[in-house]
Amino acid sequence: MIGAITAGLFGTGVPPVTNSYESIQTYVVGSGGQSDITFTTIPSTYKHLQIRGIVKSSAGGTEDLRMQLNSVTSNYAVHGLYGTGSGTPTANSGTSQAAIVQPYNVVVYNGATSIFGAVIFDILDYANTNKYKTVRTLGGCDLNGSGTIGLYSGLFQDTTAISSIKLFPANNNFSQYSSFALYGIRG
């Protein structure tokens, strides 16, 4: 029986998917920090994109992390949940936004410590010119017993294929060693 199941699963002549995530670009912020980072020259050969970030800003406390696509500064909508581990999670949303936002929980500065926040952005169907683009975001930070976590989605109300992605803190700069990696996802 096991042989029949194995043959049914693997005997189709279709090889298993390998290397479905492929590195496109990586960026590490240097000494002195930086106000933003932008991924450009994004090939249109993938189904989706993913950005993974380890980030800190020059702000005190927590700060929004924002994303703009194709240098567009309007036509975004966002909604999501975030929580601090105490009390009820907070929901928020907005239309006619200037960027896709991962609020209050990703970019962290805690004095001279080396605490960083983490974030993952999934940009779905980024090259499809027949639909608006959806971005899923999961991010958070732990400040040694306090912190936040958030799950958000954003809508870029434009059908143009994504060719550039700008990431920036709401009010400050990325601190040194903040890093972002852009991946293409085969589909």
Buried (B, 14 or more C-beta within 10 A) or exposed (E): EEEEEEEEEEEEEEEEEEEEBEEBBEBEBEEEBBEEBEBEEBEEEBBBBBBBBBBBBBBEEBBBBBBBBBEBEEBBBBEBEBBBEEEEBBEBEEEEBEBBBBBBBBBBBBEEEEBBBBBEBBBBBBBBEEEBBBBBBBBBBBBEEEBBBBBBBBBBBBEEBBBBBBBBBBEBBBBBBBBBBBBBBEE
